Amino acid sequence: LGCFVVSPLCRGKGHGAVLLSYIERVATLLGVRQLFLLTTQTMQWFVERGFQNASLDDLPPSKRAGYDLGRSSKVFIKNVSDLPSELQQRFTFVEVDALD
C-alpha cells in the first residue's frame, strides 16, 4: 500500500477509512492476503485499523531492496484474509453512508 494520503481539507471526516476499506475489499477480491505499508506518520491511525508493527525483514524482497533507510519509515502489515467475509462486505458500504 503506497502513497495513501488524505487531503488536509478532508481529514477527520472518514474519507481515509472509506478509502482504506475499499482498498482492503479490492485486495481481498484479487486474492491478496496481506497489505504492507511504510509510513513516517499516522502510525496509530493504521494500528487502530488492524495493521501490526512489522520489521523490514517482513517485507517482500522487492520492497525490501527499495527501502530508503534515510526516511526511517515504519513497516506495518495487515492480514486482510483474516477478516470474516460478512465484515469484508460491510466495510465497503456502511462507511460510505456515514460520510458528510
N, C-alpha and C positions, 0 to 999 in steps of 0.2 A: 504494500500500500504506500504510494508515494504522492507527495505534493498535495496533501489533504489540508486545505485551507478554507476558512470561512471568512468572508469579508467582515471587517470591524463593524460595518453598518448592520450586519445580520446576526452578530453574535448574541447569545443569550435568548434566542427565540426558537431554539430547537432545530434549526436548519442543519447543523452539524450532525445531530443524532439521526435525522432523517437520511442524510447522505450516507452516513456510515451503515445504517440499517439496509439501505438499498445495495451498497457495495457487498455487504455480507450475504444478502439474498442472492445476488447475481453470482457471487463466488460459489455459493453452495450449489446453485443450479448448474454451474460449469464443472462441478466436481472438485473444486478447490477445498482442501481440508484445513489449511492453516493460512492465516493472514500474518504477514510480518510487517513491522513498521519501524522506522527510525525517527526519533524526534529529539529536539533540543528544548522543547517547550510542551506545555499541556500534558505532561505525563499522567497526572492524576485524572484528567478527563478520560483518557484511554483506559486506565485501570478501572475506573468506575463503569466502563462499558465492557468489561470482561477480558481485557488484554492483561497479560502477565509479563513481568520483567524477565528478560532473557539475556543471553550473552551473545557476543559476536560469533561464537562457535555454533550457535543455533541457527544462524542464517544459512541459506543455500550458498554453495560455493561461489556462484557467480556474483551474488550480492556481497558476500564477504570480501571478495577480491577488489570490489569497487568502493569499499568502506573508506571514508575520509576521516582519518584519526584526528585531524585538526578541528573537526566540528564537535567532537565529543558527544555524538548522538547516542541516545539510549535505545536499546533494542527491546521491542515488545512483540509478543506472539499471542494470537488468539486462535483456538481450535474451533472453527465455525461448524465443523461436522458434529461437534458435541451438543449443539443446540437441538432441542426437541423440534420435530417438524412443525407442530402447531405453533410454536413460538417463532420459528423462522417465517412462517406465513404471516403471522400477526405483525411482525416488525415493519414490513413494507407498507401496510395500510393504516394501522392505528395511529402511528406518529404523524403521518401526513395530515390526517384530520385535525391534529392538535395545533397545527401551525397558524400563526397570525395571518 
